Amino acid sequence: MDAIDLQILNLLQKNGRISIKELAAQVYLSSPAVSSRIEQLEKNNYICGYQAVVNPIKMGYHIKAFVNLEVEPVCKKEFYPYIQTCNNVIECNCVTGDYSMLLEVLFPSTSELDSFIGELQRFGRTKTLIVFSTSVEHRGIEFSLE
C-alpha cells in the first residue's frame, strides 16, 4: 500500500464509476498500471465491493431509525440468523453499553416500524430513535500516509 493506492481508494470512494482512464490521469500512471493496482486492492480486500447509492425516500422509505436492542449473549445464536432475514435492516452492529445491538433501519411508515419493533422485543428491551434529518450522509474515509 503506497500513496498512489491510497489516492486510488480516495477517488473510488468519491465516484465508484470513475473510468480507469480518468483514474490513470489523476494518479499519473498508465491505465494498465491502475487496473493492476485496483485488482490487487480487490484481491487483498481493501476494496470490498461497489454499489449504487439509492435515495430511500424516492423509493418510498420515509422513515429512517436507529434501534438499540438489548440481546442476552445466549440469544445471539438465534438473533443473528433472524436479523439477516430482515430486509429493512440496512446495518446491524454489536456494540458496547446498555444495549448490545445497534440497528439502522428503513421503513415506509411508522406503523411498519412499530410492528418490527414488536417483533424485535422477543429478543430484549429496545430503544428507538427516529431520524428527522441527516447532516452528513454516509461517506468514505479520506486516506493518507501520514
C-alpha positions in Angstrom: 0.0 0.0 0.0 1.5 3.3 -1.1 0.4 6.8 -1.7 -0.9 6.0 -5.2 -3.0 3.2 -3.8 -4.4 5.5 -1.2 -5.2 8.1 -3.8 -7.0 5.4 -5.9 -9.0 4.4 -2.9 -10.0 8.0 -2.2 -11.1 8.6 -5.8 -13.1 5.4 -6.0 -14.9 6.2 -2.7 -15.9 9.6 -4.2 -17.0 8.0 -7.5 -17.2 4.3 -7.9 -17.9 4.7 -11.6 -14.8 6.7 -12.4 -13.2 5.3 -15.5 -9.8 3.6 -15.4 -8.6 6.3 -17.9 -9.7 9.1 -15.6 -8.1 7.4 -12.6 -4.9 6.9 -14.5 -4.8 10.6 -15.5 -5.3 11.7 -11.9 -2.6 9.5 -10.4 -0.2 9.9 -13.3 0.0 6.2 -14.2 -1.0 4.2 -17.3 -4.4 2.6 -17.4 -3.0 -1.0 -17.2 -1.0 0.0 -14.1 -4.1 1.4 -12.5 -6.1 -1.7 -13.4 -3.5 -3.9 -11.9 -3.5 -1.8 -8.7 -7.3 -2.0 -8.4 -7.2 -5.7 -9.0 -4.7 -6.1 -6.1 -6.7 -3.8 -3.9 -9.8 -6.0 -4.5 -7.8 -9.3 -4.1 -6.5 -8.1 -0.7 -9.9 -6.9 0.4 -9.1 -3.2 0.6 -11.9 -2.8 -1.8 -14.8 -5.0 -0.7 -17.3 -4.1 -3.5 -19.1 -1.4 -5.5 -22.7 -0.3 -5.2 -25.2 2.4 -6.2 -26.4 4.7 -3.5 -30.2 4.8 -3.9 -32.4 7.6 -2.5 -34.7 5.7 0.0 -37.3 8.5 0.1 -37.7 8.3 -3.7 -38.3 4.5 -3.2 -41.0 5.1 -0.5 -38.9 4.6 2.6 -39.7 7.8 4.5 -38.7 6.5 8.0 -35.1 6.0 9.0 -34.4 5.0 12.5 -31.7 3.6 14.8 -32.9 0.9 17.2 -30.9 -0.1 20.3 -31.6 -3.7 21.3 -30.5 -5.5 24.4 -29.8 -9.1 23.4 -28.5 -11.6 26.0 -25.4 -13.4 24.8 -27.2 -16.7 24.9 -29.9 -15.3 22.5 -27.3 -14.1 19.8 -27.3 -17.6 18.2 -31.0 -17.2 17.4 -30.9 -13.4 16.8 -28.1 -13.3 14.1 -29.9 -15.6 11.6 -33.2 -13.8 12.2 -31.8 -10.3 11.7 -30.1 -11.4 8.5 -33.5 -12.1 7.0 -34.9 -8.6 7.8 -34.6 -6.6 4.6 -35.5 -3.3 6.3 -32.3 -3.6 8.5 -29.6 -1.9 6.5 -27.0 -2.3 9.2 -26.6 -4.2 12.5 -23.7 -3.7 14.8 -22.8 -5.4 18.1 -21.9 -2.5 20.4 -20.8 -1.8 24.0 -23.0 -0.1 26.5 -26.5 -0.7 27.9 -27.7 -2.1 24.6 -25.8 -4.8 22.8 -27.1 -4.2 19.2 -27.5 -1.0 17.2 -29.6 -1.4 14.1 -30.1 1.1 11.3 -33.5 0.5 9.6 -35.6 2.0 6.8 -39.4 1.7 6.6 -42.2 3.3 4.6 -44.2 4.2 7.7 -44.1 4.4 11.4 -46.7 1.7 11.7 -44.4 -0.7 9.9 -41.5 0.3 12.1 -43.7 -0.2 15.2 -44.6 -3.8 14.0 -40.9 -4.5 13.5 -40.0 -3.2 17.0 -42.7 -5.5 18.4 -41.0 -8.5 16.7 -37.6 -7.4 18.0 -38.8 -7.2 21.6 -38.8 -11.0 21.8 -35.0 -10.7 21.9 -34.9 -8.0 24.6 -35.5 -4.4 25.5 -35.4 -1.7 22.7 -34.9 2.0 22.4 -35.8 3.6 19.1 -34.5 6.9 17.7 -36.3 8.2 14.5 -34.2 10.4 12.3 -35.5 13.8 11.4 -32.6 14.9 9.2 -29.1 13.8 8.2 -26.4 16.5 8.1 -23.6 14.1 7.0 -24.6 11.3 4.6 -22.6 8.0 4.7 -19.2 8.7 3.2 -15.8 7.2 2.9 -12.7 8.0 4.9 -10.0 10.2 3.3 -6.8 8.2 3.5 -3.2 9.5 3.6 0.2 8.1 4.6 0.6 10.5 7.5 
